[in-house]
Amino acid sequence: MTDLVRTIRECVDADLRIVCITC
């Protein structure tokens, strides 16, 4: 489950820089 949380957090960071499509 920790991996999922990390992925979501990284997704948010990417959204700020570039649209996250892998979300």
Residue pairs with C-beta under 8 A, 6 or more apart in sequence:
8 23
11 20
11 22
11 23
12 20
14 20
15 23
